[in-house]
Amino acid sequence: MTETLRERKKRATRRHLAEVATRLFVERGFDAVTMAEIAEAADVSVKTVYNYFVAKEDLVLPQGGEASADRLAAFVRDRAPGESAAGAVLRNLREELHRRDRSIGLTLGYGRFMRMIRESPTLLARFDRLGADMRAALTAELAAASGASPADPVPRLVAAQIAWTQETMFLEIGERTARDEPPGEIAAAMLGLLDVMESLLGDRVLTYATRPREDEPK
């Protein structure tokens, strides 16, 4: 469906508000900036900011995209025939690295952004909750894909190991950007790190919830 002019304007406004807010948060700290100050810096009313973002935390970690609890589950849901759950997640992470995707922090300011999150108890709690929600959504997707019973702990255990690859990669990207390493060098290093992490996962994790090919029995 083609995006309307009104939808494009709303998306642009939302992006502008988030970018202005993030700049202020990084410069002064999340807890030191008010919604009124964000509105003034963005040249909009406070009501406009609240129309787009219900809470101040949403300006940093908005629902959807890379901040969606469904992110890893969606990778698994869209896996190709013959591809396992772990394989789908690793493939998507590698594709984002090859693209130097901004969504995974391959920007020069990402290290300062992550430091700002770690310095705010409110944001840190929100960030941790997002990780837990992501693992829970992945667990549910793996259980559905494998036909596991509600009492079976395997989907949860596999989800924890798959999520570990993304969480470790994000932490490493944050540390390297804080040292002002170039995004291209970081991407190359992360591709190597994913190879190492994949080699540490057991065969059961790497083959779990493999989608049958069309010529295979389901």
C-alpha positions as CSV (number, residue, x, y, z in Angstrom):
1,M,0.0,0.0,0.0
2,T,1.4,3.4,-1.0
3,E,2.1,5.8,1.9
4,T,-0.1,8.9,1.9
5,L,1.3,12.4,2.2
6,R,-0.3,12.7,5.7
7,E,1.4,9.4,6.7
8,R,4.8,10.6,5.4
9,K,4.5,13.9,7.3
10,K,3.6,12.0,10.5
11,R,6.5,9.7,10.1
12,A,8.8,12.6,9.5
13,T,7.6,14.5,12.6
14,R,8.0,11.4,14.7
15,R,11.5,10.9,13.5
16,H,12.4,14.6,14.0
17,L,11.1,14.5,17.6
18,A,13.0,11.3,18.4
19,E,16.2,12.7,16.9
20,V,15.9,16.0,18.8
21,A,15.2,14.2,22.0
22,T,18.0,11.8,21.6
23,R,20.5,14.6,21.0
24,L,19.3,16.3,24.2
25,F,19.4,13.1,26.2
26,V,23.0,12.3,25.1
27,E,24.2,15.8,25.8
28,R,22.5,16.3,29.2
29,G,21.4,12.9,30.4
30,F,17.9,11.4,30.0
31,D,16.6,12.4,33.5
32,A,17.7,16.0,33.1
33,V,15.6,16.7,30.0
34,T,11.9,17.4,30.2
35,M,9.2,16.9,27.6
36,A,8.7,20.7,27.5
37,E,12.4,21.2,26.6
38,I,12.1,18.6,23.8
39,A,9.1,20.4,22.4
40,E,10.9,23.8,22.5
41,A,14.0,22.4,20.8
42,A,11.8,20.7,18.1
43,D,9.7,23.8,17.7
44,V,6.4,22.1,18.4
45,S,3.9,22.2,21.3
46,V,4.2,19.8,24.3
47,K,0.9,18.4,23.3
48,T,2.4,17.4,19.9
49,V,5.2,15.5,21.6
50,Y,2.7,13.6,23.7
51,N,0.5,12.9,20.6
52,Y,3.4,10.9,19.2
53,F,5.1,9.6,22.3
54,V,3.1,8.7,25.4
55,A,6.1,8.5,27.7
56,K,9.6,10.0,27.6
57,E,11.1,6.6,27.4
58,D,9.3,6.0,24.1
59,L,11.5,8.7,22.5
60,V,14.5,6.5,23.1
61,L,13.1,3.0,22.7
62,P,9.9,3.4,20.6
63,Q,7.6,0.4,19.9
64,G,8.3,-1.3,16.6
65,G,11.4,-1.8,14.4
66,E,14.6,-2.7,16.2
67,A,12.9,-1.9,19.6
68,S,10.1,-4.4,18.9
69,A,9.7,-7.3,21.3
70,D,8.7,-9.3,18.2
71,R,12.0,-8.7,16.3
72,L,13.7,-12.1,16.8
73,A,10.4,-14.0,16.6
74,A,9.7,-12.3,13.3
75,F,13.1,-13.5,12.0
76,V,12.1,-17.0,12.9
77,R,8.6,-16.7,11.5
78,D,10.0,-15.6,8.2
79,R,12.7,-18.3,7.9
80,A,13.2,-20.0,4.6
81,P,12.4,-23.7,3.9
82,G,15.3,-25.8,5.2
83,E,16.4,-23.0,7.5
84,S,16.5,-23.3,11.3
85,A,15.4,-20.7,13.9
86,A,19.0,-20.0,14.9
87,G,20.0,-19.9,11.2
88,A,17.4,-17.3,10.4
89,V,18.4,-15.0,13.3
90,L,22.1,-15.3,12.4
91,R,21.4,-14.7,8.7
92,N,19.4,-11.5,9.5
93,L,22.1,-10.2,11.9
94,R,24.7,-10.8,9.3
95,E,22.6,-9.0,6.6
96,E,22.2,-6.0,8.9
97,L,26.0,-5.9,9.5
98,H,26.7,-6.1,5.7
99,R,24.3,-3.2,5.2
100,R,25.8,-1.3,8.2
101,D,22.3,-0.9,9.4
102,R,21.6,2.0,11.7
103,S,19.1,-0.1,13.6
104,I,22.0,-2.2,15.2
105,G,24.0,0.8,16.2
106,L,26.5,1.1,13.4
107,T,26.7,4.9,13.8
108,L,29.5,7.0,15.4
109,G,27.1,8.2,18.2
110,Y,25.9,4.8,19.3
111,G,28.4,4.4,22.1
112,R,27.3,7.7,23.7
113,F,23.7,6.6,23.2
114,M,24.3,3.3,25.1
115,R,26.2,5.1,27.8
116,M,23.2,7.4,28.2
117,I,20.9,4.4,28.6
118,R,23.2,2.8,31.2
119,E,23.3,6.0,33.2
120,S,19.5,6.2,33.6
121,P,17.8,3.6,35.8
122,T,14.5,4.2,34.1
123,L,15.9,3.5,30.6
124,L,18.0,0.6,31.8
125,A,14.9,-1.0,33.3
126,R,13.1,-0.4,30.0
127,F,16.0,-1.8,28.0
128,D,16.2,-4.9,30.2
129,R,12.4,-5.4,29.9
130,L,12.6,-5.2,26.2
131,G,15.2,-7.9,26.1
132,A,13.1,-10.1,28.4
133,D,10.0,-9.5,26.2
134,M,12.0,-10.3,23.1
135,R,13.1,-13.7,24.6
136,A,9.5,-14.4,25.7
137,A,8.2,-13.7,22.2
138,L,10.9,-15.9,20.7
139,T,10.1,-18.7,23.1
140,A,6.5,-18.6,22.1
141,E,7.4,-18.7,18.4
142,L,9.8,-21.6,18.9
143,A,7.2,-23.5,20.8
144,A,4.6,-23.0,18.1
145,A,7.1,-24.0,15.4
146,S,8.3,-27.1,17.1
147,G,5.0,-28.2,18.5
148,A,6.4,-28.3,22.0
149,S,4.1,-28.6,25.0
150,P,3.6,-25.7,27.4
151,A,5.7,-27.6,30.0
152,D,8.6,-28.3,27.7
153,P,11.6,-26.1,28.7
154,V,13.5,-26.6,25.5
155,P,12.0,-23.6,23.5
156,R,12.9,-21.3,26.4
157,L,16.4,-22.6,26.6
158,V,16.9,-22.4,22.9
159,A,15.5,-18.9,22.8
160,A,17.9,-17.8,25.5
161,Q,20.9,-19.0,23.5
162,I,19.7,-17.4,20.3
163,A,18.9,-14.1,22.0
164,W,22.4,-14.2,23.5
165,T,24.0,-13.8,20.1
166,Q,22.1,-10.6,19.4
167,E,22.6,-9.2,22.9
168,T,26.3,-9.9,22.9
169,M,26.7,-8.3,19.4
170,F,24.8,-5.2,20.6
171,L,27.0,-4.8,23.7
172,E,30.2,-5.2,21.7
173,I,29.0,-2.6,19.1
174,G,28.3,-0.2,21.9
175,E,31.8,-0.7,23.4
176,R,33.5,-0.3,20.1
177,T,31.6,2.8,19.0
178,A,32.4,4.4,22.4
179,R,36.0,4.0,21.4
180,D,35.2,5.8,18.1
181,E,36.0,2.8,15.9
182,P,34.8,3.2,12.3
183,P,31.4,1.5,11.5
184,G,33.0,-0.5,8.7
185,E,35.7,-2.0,11.1
186,I,33.0,-2.7,13.7
187,A,30.8,-4.5,11.2
188,A,33.7,-6.7,10.0
189,A,34.6,-7.5,13.6
190,M,31.0,-8.4,14.4
191,L,30.8,-10.8,11.5
192,G,33.8,-12.6,12.9
193,L,32.2,-12.5,16.4
194,L,29.0,-14.1,15.0
195,D,31.1,-16.9,13.5
196,V,32.6,-17.6,16.8
197,M,29.3,-17.5,18.7
198,E,27.7,-19.8,16.1
199,S,30.6,-22.3,16.5
200,L,29.8,-22.3,20.3
201,L,26.2,-23.2,19.8
202,G,25.3,-26.9,19.9
203,D,23.8,-28.9,17.0
204,R,20.5,-29.1,18.8
205,V,20.2,-25.3,19.0
206,L,21.5,-24.8,15.4
207,T,19.0,-27.2,14.0
208,Y,16.0,-26.5,16.2
209,A,12.7,-25.6,14.5
210,T,14.1,-26.1,11.0
211,R,11.3,-25.3,8.5
212,P,10.6,-28.4,6.3
213,R,11.3,-28.0,2.6
214,E,8.4,-28.4,0.2
215,D,9.5,-31.9,-0.8
216,E,9.9,-33.1,2.9
217,P,7.2,-34.4,5.2
218,K,6.1,-31.9,7.8
